[in-house]
Amino acid sequence: MASALKGQEQRYKEAHVQTLFAQGDILMAEKKYLEAFNLYYDGYSYAKKNLDSCQLAPFTGQLAMIKYWQLQFRKAIPYFREALNASAYCKKQDDFEYSFMLPQRWLNTLAMCYQMAGKMDSALLYLREALVLVHHQKAYAHQNEVVIEAALGIVYGNLGDVYQSMGQNDSSRYYLSKCIRINDRSG
């Protein structure tokens, strides 16, 4: 793809960024995190100058995930927040990935970053926001019920974990039980 786009980057801006991120994905698989992040960052910088905020959101979210996988939780937080803010302005609200999958993933992982940074109130705030998103989607997207139910299970599990970290065993047990009820069945 990089060869095909050579000299055509301005014409195929999003494809150029996707190519840089795909090259970064290869480096990630090879556990070359610094090199991967540098490629992702090059793609992100280009995207920031040449794409609209909706097109930029997934790339920003990927930068956040890199920092998360590197256990750099505090450095991941601003990227997650930027991705969430950018995705809020997407015109692709009928696109399940843009309206639900990506924001739900970012909210959950952002909450885990705050948890790992010892900021439990912020973790709970973002998990509650994820819960609102899941319940909203559940009311409207019947064709994706299994995915939405799985997302709900993830949020409940994360809430249980945060409450456990805070020593609030009753709340932890409540959410972990809800998580188990969703996940302890076939499919």
RORO-999784 format. One record per atom (N, C-alpha, C): x, y negated, z; atom name. Coordinates in steps of 0.05 Angstrom, whole numbers, plus 5000, padded with zeros to 4 digits. Each point is the difference from the previous one (the first is absolute). Layout:
R   xx   yy   zz atom
R    X    Y    Z   CA
...
//
This chain:
R   xx   yy   zz atom
R 5017 5024 5000    N
R 4983 4976 5000   CA
R 5017 4975 5000    C
R 5022 5001 5016    N
R 5018 4977 5000   CA
R 5011 4994 4973    C
R 5007 5021 4985    N
R 5011 4996 4973   CA
R 4979 4989 4981    C
R 4975 5009 5003    N
R 4978 4991 4982   CA
R 4994 4971 5005    C
R 5003 4991 5025    N
R 4993 4973 5007   CA
R 5023 4980 4997    C
R 5024 5010 4994    N
R 5023 4982 4998   CA
R 4995 4978 4980    C
R 5002 4975 5010    N
R 4994 4977 4983   CA
R 4971 4992 4998    C
R 4982 5017 5012    N
R 4972 4995 4998   CA
R 4988 4995 5028    C
R 5017 4994 5020    N
R 4991 4998 5028   CA
R 4979 4978 5003    C
R 5003 4977 4986    N
R 4981 4978 5002   CA
R 4973 5007 4988    C
R 5000 5016 4980    N
R 4975 5008 4986   CA
R 4985 5021 5017    C
R 5014 5018 5013    N
R 4988 5022 5015   CA
R 5009 4997 5030    C
R 4992 4979 5012    N
R 5009 4993 5027   CA
R 4993 5021 5021    C
R 4975 5009 5000    N
R 4993 5020 5020   CA
R 5014 5026 4995    C
R 5002 5008 4975    N
R 5014 5025 4994   CA
R 5030 4998 5008    C
R 5012 4977 4997    N
R 5028 4996 5008   CA
R 5002 5004 5031    C
R 4982 4988 5015    N
R 5001 5003 5029   CA
R 4995 5030 5007    C
R 4981 5012 4987    N
R 4994 5029 5006   CA
R 5025 5017 4994    C
R 5015 4993 4980    N
R 5024 5015 4993   CA
R 5021 4997 5022    C
R 5004 4975 5009    N
R 5019 4996 5022   CA
R 4992 5016 5025    C
R 4974 5000 5006    N
R 4990 5014 5023   CA
R 5003 5031 4996    C
R 4996 5009 4976    N
R 5003 5029 4994   CA
R 5029 5008 5004    C
R 5018 4983 4991    N
R 5029 5005 5005   CA
R 5006 5000 5030    C
R 4987 4982 5014    N
R 5002 4999 5029   CA
R 4990 5026 5013    C
R 4977 5010 4989    N
R 4989 5025 5010   CA
R 5020 5023 4998    C
R 5014 5001 4977    N
R 5020 5021 4996   CA
R 5022 4998 5021    C
R 5009 4975 5005    N
R 5020 4996 5021   CA
R 4990 5008 5028    C
R 4974 4994 5004    N
R 4988 5007 5026   CA
R 5001 5031 5003    C
R 4992 5014 4979    N
R 5000 5029 5001   CA
R 5028 5011 5006    C
R 5020 4986 4991    N
R 5028 5007 5004   CA
R 5011 4990 5027    C
R 4981 4987 5016    N
R 5007 4989 5026   CA
R 5021 4978 4999    C
R 5000 4986 4978    N
R 5018 4977 4997   CA
R 4983 4975 5005    C
R 4994 4996 5025    N
R 4981 4980 5009   CA
R 5008 4972 4993    C
R 5025 4993 5005    N
R 5009 4973 4995   CA
R 4998 4993 4970    C
R 5010 5019 4984    N
R 4999 4995 4971   CA
R 4971 4998 4991    C
R 4983 5018 5011    N
R 4971 4999 4992   CA
R 4988 4973 5008    C
R 5006 4992 5024    N
R 4988 4974 5009   CA
R 5010 4978 4982    C
R 5025 5000 4993    N
R 5010 4978 4982   CA
R 4986 5000 4973    C
R 4995 5024 4989    N
R 4985 5001 4975   CA
R 4971 4991 5004    C
R 4988 5009 5021    N
R 4972 4991 5006   CA
R 5000 4970 5004    C
R 5020 4990 5014    N
R 5000 4971 5005   CA
R 5003 4984 4974    C
R 5017 5010 4982    N
R 5003 4988 4974   CA
R 4973 4999 4985    C
R 4986 5023 5001    N
R 4974 5001 4987   CA
R 4980 4982 5014    C
R 5001 4999 5026    N
R 4982 4982 5016   CA
R 5005 4971 4993    C
R 5026 4992 4999    N
R 5007 4973 4993   CA
R 4990 4992 4973    C
R 5004 5018 4981    N
R 4991 4995 4972   CA
R 4969 4998 5000    C
R 4987 5018 5014    N
R 4971 5000 5001   CA
R 4989 4975 5013    C
R 5013 4991 5020    N
R 4991 4975 5014   CA
R 5001 4976 4982    C
R 5019 5000 4982    N
R 5002 4977 4981   CA
R 4981 5004 4975    C
R 4994 5025 4994    N
R 4987 5005 4974   CA
R 4972 5013 5001    C
R 4992 5009 5023    N
R 4974 5014 5002   CA
R 4981 4985 5019    C
R 4974 5005 4998    N
R 4982 4988 5019   CA
R 5001 5016 5026    C
R 4988 4988 5021    N
R 5002 5012 5027   CA
R 4989 5028 5001    C
R 4979 5005 4985    N
R 4988 5027 5000   CA
R 5019 5021 4989    C
R 5013 4993 4978    N
R 5020 5018 4988   CA
R 5024 5003 5018    C
R 5006 4980 5015    N
R 5023 5000 5018   CA
R 4996 5018 5025    C
R 4975 5002 5009    N
R 4994 5013 5026   CA
R 5011 5029 5002    C
R 4997 5017 4980    N
R 5011 5027 5003   CA
R 5031 5001 5003    C
R 5013 4981 4986    N
R 5029 4999 5001   CA
R 5009 4990 5028    C
R 4986 4981 5011    N
R 5006 4990 5026   CA
R 4995 5022 5021    C
R 4978 5015 4996    N
R 4994 5022 5018   CA
R 5022 5022 4999    C
R 5011 5004 4976    N
R 5022 5020 4998   CA
R 5025 4991 5014    C
R 5006 4974 4999    N
R 5023 4990 5016   CA
R 4995 5005 5029    C
R 4976 4995 5009    N
R 4993 5004 5028   CA
R 5004 5030 5008    C
R 4991 5018 4982    N
R 5003 5028 5006   CA
R 5030 5008 5001    C
R 5017 4988 4984    N
R 5028 5006 5001   CA
R 5011 4993 5027    C
R 4994 4976 5009    N
R 5010 4992 5027   CA
R 4988 5018 5021    C
R 4976 5008 4998    N
R 4988 5019 5019   CA
R 5015 5026 5000    C
R 5005 5012 4976    N
R 5014 5025 4998   CA
R 5029 4998 5011    C
R 5011 4976 4999    N
R 5027 4995 5011   CA
R 4999 4995 5030    C
R 4976 5002 5011    N
R 4995 4995 5029   CA
R 5006 4971 5008    C
R 4998 4982 4980    N
R 5003 4971 5005   CA
R 4972 4987 5002    C
R 4987 5007 5022    N
R 4972 4994 5003   CA
R 4994 4970 5001    C
R 5017 4985 5014    N
R 4996 4971 5001   CA
R 5004 4987 4973    C
R 5018 5010 4984    N
R 5005 4989 4973   CA
R 4978 5008 4981    C
R 4986 5022 5005    N
R 4978 5009 4983   CA
R 4976 4982 5003    C
R 4996 4990 5024    N
R 4975 4986 5007   CA
R 4994 4977 4981    C
R 5018 4981 4994    N
R 4993 4978 4982   CA
R 4992 5010 4972    C
R 5013 5021 4990    N
R 4993 5010 4974   CA
R 4972 5012 5000    C
R 4993 5015 5021    N
R 4973 5011 5001   CA
R 4979 4978 5001    C
R 5006 4980 5016    N
R 4981 4977 5002   CA
R 4997 4986 4974    C
R 5022 4996 4986    N
R 4999 4986 4974   CA
R 4984 5017 4980    C
R 5004 5026 5000    N
R 4986 5018 4982   CA
R 4970 4999 5006    C
R 4992 5000 5025    N
R 4972 4999 5007   CA
R 4988 4973 4992    C
R 5014 4978 5004    N
R 4990 4974 4992   CA
R 4997 4999 4970    C
R 5019 5010 4985    N
R 4998 4999 4971   CA
R 4977 5017 4990    C
R 4996 5024 5012    N
R 4979 5018 4990   CA
R 4973 4989 5006    C
R 4997 4982 5020    N
R 4974 4988 5006   CA
R 4990 4983 4978    C
R 5017 4991 4982    N
R 4992 4983 4978   CA
R 4997 5014 4974    C
R 5002 5027 5001    N
R 4999 5015 4975   CA
R 4972 4999 4988    C
R 4999 4997 4974    N
R 4974 5001 4986   CA
R 4992 5028 4995    C
R 5017 5020 5006    N
R 4995 5028 4995   CA
R 4984 5012 5023    C
R 4982 4986 5011    N
R 4986 5010 5024   CA
R 4984 5025 4994    C
R 4994 5006 4975    N
R 4986 5025 4994   CA
R 5019 5023 4996    C
R 5026 4995 5001    N
R 5021 5020 4998   CA
R 5005 5011 5027    C
R 4994 5026 5004    N
R 5002 5013 5026   CA
R 5028 4998 5012    C
R 5021 5002 4984    N
R 5027 4998 5010   CA
R 5006 4973 5011    C
R 4992 4979 4985    N
R 5006 4972 5008   CA
R 4982 4991 5023    C
R 4975 5009 5000    N
R 4981 4990 5020   CA
R 5001 5016 5026    C
R 5010 5025 4998    N
R 5000 5017 5024   CA
R 5026 5014 5006    C
R 5009 5017 4981    N
R 5023 5017 5006   CA
R 5025 4984 5009    C
R 5008 4981 4985    N
R 5024 4985 5007   CA
R 4996 4984 5026    C
R 4979 4984 5002    N
R 4997 4984 5025   CA
R 4998 5018 5025    C
R 4986 5023 4997    N
R 4997 5018 5023   CA
R 5027 5011 5008    C
R 5016 5008 4980    N
R 5027 5011 5006   CA
R 5017 4978 5013    C
R 4999 4976 4990    N
R 5017 4978 5011   CA
R 4991 4993 5028    C
R 4974 4999 5005    N
R 4990 4993 5027   CA
R 5010 5021 5020    C
R 4997 5025 4993    N
R 5008 5022 5018   CA
R 5030 4999 5005    C
R 5015 4997 4979    N
R 5030 5000 5004   CA
R 5009 4975 5013    C
R 4987 4977 4995    N
R 5007 4976 5014   CA
R 4995 5003 5030    C
R 4977 5012 5007    N
R 4994 5006 5028   CA
R 5022 5017 5013    C
R 5009 5020 4985    N
R 5021 5018 5011   CA
R 5026 4984 5004    C
R 5006 4981 4982    N
R 5023 4983 5003   CA
R 4999 4985 5026    C
R 4976 4988 5005    N
R 4997 4984 5024   CA
R 5002 5019 5025    C
R 4989 5024 4997    N
R 5002 5019 5023   CA
R 5030 5006 5005    C
R 5015 5006 4979    N
R 5028 5006 5004   CA
R 5016 4976 5010    C
R 4990 4976 4995    N
R 5013 4976 5010   CA
R 4991 4993 5028    C
R 4982 5017 5011    N
R 4990 4995 5027   CA
R 4978 4979 5003    C
R 4988 4993 4977    N
R 4979 4980 5000   CA
R 4973 5013 4997    C
R 4990 5012 5021    N
R 4976 5017 4999   CA
R 4975 4984 4993    C
R 4998 4975 5010    N
R 4976 4984 4993   CA
R 4998 4995 4970    C
R 5022 4995 4988    N
R 5000 4996 4971   CA
R 4994 5026 4985    C
R 5011 5022 5010    N
R 4994 5026 4989   CA
R 4970 5006 5000    C
R 4988 4994 5023    N
R 4971 5005 5003   CA
R 4984 4981 4981    C
R 5009 4976 4998    N
R 4987 4981 4982   CA
R 4998 5010 4971    C
R 5023 5010 4990    N
R 5001 5009 4972   CA
R 4986 5027 4997    C
R 5000 5017 5021    N
R 4985 5025 4998   CA
R 4970 4994 5000    C
R 4991 4981 5016    N
R 4972 4993 4999   CA
R 4992 4988 4973    C
R 5018 4985 4988    N
R 4995 4989 4973   CA
R 4998 5023 4980    C
R 5017 5020 5003    N
R 4999 5024 4983   CA
R 4974 5015 5004    C
R 4991 5001 5024    N
R 4974 5014 5007   CA
R 4977 4985 4986    C
R 5000 4974 5001    N
R 4979 4984 4987   CA
R 5001 5006 4970    C
R 5023 5000 4988    N
R 5003 5005 4971   CA
R 4989 5028 4993    C
R 5007 5020 5016    N
R 4991 5027 4995   CA
R 4969 5002 5002    C
R 4989 4988 5021    N
R 4971 5002 5003   CA
R 4986 4984 4978    C
R 5011 4978 4992    N
R 4988 4985 4978   CA
R 5000 5016 4974    C
R 5023 5013 4995    N
R 5003 5016 4975   CA
R 4981 5024 5002    C
R 4998 5012 5023    N
R 4983 5024 5004   CA
R 4971 4994 4992    C
R 4991 4976 5005    N
R 4973 4992 4994   CA
R 4995 4997 4970    C
R 5021 4996 4984    N
R 4996 4993 4972   CA
R 5012 5020 4980    C
R 5019 5016 5009    N
R 5015 5017 4981   CA
R 4995 5029 5005    C
R 4977 5010 4992    N
R 4993 5027 5006   CA
R 5015 5020 4983    C
R 5011 4992 4977    N
R 5015 5019 4983   CA
R 5027 5006 5012    C
R 5010 4986 5020    N
R 5026 5005 5012   CA
R 4997 5007 5029    C
R 4979 5014 5008    N
R 4994 5006 5028   CA
R 5023 5015 5014    C
R 5012 5019 4987    N
R 5021 5016 5013   CA
R 5024 4982 5006    C
R 5008 4984 4981    N
R 5022 4981 5004   CA
R 4994 4981 5022    C
R 4977 4989 5001    N
R 4992 4981 5020   CA
R 4999 5013 5028    C
R 4989 5024 5001    N
R 4999 5015 5025   CA
R 5029 5006 5010    C
R 5018 5007 4982    N
R 5028 5005 5007   CA
R 5013 4974 5011    C
R 4994 4978 4987    N
R 5011 4974 5010   CA
R 4989 4994 5027    C
R 4975 5006 5005    N
R 4988 4995 5027   CA
R 5015 5018 5021    C
R 5006 5024 4992    N
R 5015 5018 5018   CA
R 5027 4989 5007    C
R 5013 4988 4980    N
R 5027 4988 5004   CA
R 4998 4977 5020    C
R 4980 4983 4995    N
R 4997 4976 5018   CA
R 4995 5010 5029    C
R 4981 5019 5003    N
R 4994 5010 5027   CA
R 5025 5012 5013    C
R 5016 5015 4984    N
R 5024 5012 5011   CA
R 5020 4978 5009    C
R 5003 4980 4984    N
R 5018 4978 5006   CA
R 4990 4984 5025    C
R 4974 4996 5001    N
R 4989 4987 5024   CA
R 5006 5016 5025    C
R 4996 5026 4998    N
R 5005 5018 5023   CA
R 5029 4998 5008    C
R 5018 4999 4981    N
R 5029 4998 5005   CA
R 5007 4974 5014    C
R 4989 4978 4990    N
R 5006 4974 5012   CA
R 4989 4999 5029    C
R 4976 5009 5004    N
R 4989 5000 5027   CA
R 5016 5019 5019    C
R 5010 5021 4989    N
R 5018 5018 5016   CA
R 5025 4985 5008    C
R 5012 4985 4981    N
R 5024 4985 5005   CA
R 4995 4979 5022    C
R 4975 4990 5001    N
R 4993 4980 5020   CA
R 4992 5012 5027    C
R 4999 5027 5001    N
R 4992 5013 5025   CA
R 4970 5001 5004    C
R 4985 4994 4980    N
R 4971 5000 5002   CA
R 4989 5027 4990    C
R 5002 5020 5018    N
R 4995 5027 4992   CA
R 4971 5006 4992    C
R 4981 4987 5013    N
R 4972 5004 4992   CA
R 4994 4991 4972    C
R 5010 4976 4993    N
R 4997 4990 4973   CA
R 5015 5017 4980    C
R 5024 5008 5007    N
R 5016 5017 4983   CA
R 4985 5026 4994    C
R 4990 5013 5021    N
R 4986 5025 4997   CA
R 4975 4997 4982    C
R 4986 4977 5004    N
R 4976 4995 4984   CA
R 5007 4999 4970    C
R 5020 4984 4992    N
R 5007 4998 4972   CA
R 5013 5025 4989    C
R 5016 5013 5016    N
R 5013 5025 4990   CA
R 4979 5021 4996    C
R 4980 5001 5017    N
R 4978 5020 4997   CA
R 4985 4994 4974    C
R 4995 4975 4994    N
R 4986 4992 4975   CA
R 5018 5008 4976    C
R 5025 4996 5002    N
R 5019 5008 4979   CA
R 4999 5030 4996    C
R 5000 5015 5021    N
R 5000 5030 4998   CA
R 4973 5009 4988    C
R 4978 4988 5007    N
R 4974 5007 4989   CA
R 5000 4997 4969    C
R 5014 4980 4991    N
R 5001 4995 4971   CA
R 5019 5020 4987    C
R 5023 5004 5012    N
R 5021 5016 4987   CA
R 4998 5030 5005    C
R 4985 5008 5020    N
R 4998 5029 5007   CA
R 4977 5014 4985    C
R 5001 4997 4974    N
R 4980 5013 4983   CA
R 5012 5004 4973    C
R 4989 5018 4984    N
R 5011 5005 4974   CA
R 4996 4976 4982    C
R 5019 4996 4982    N
R 4998 4978 4980   CA
R 5011 4974 5011    C
//
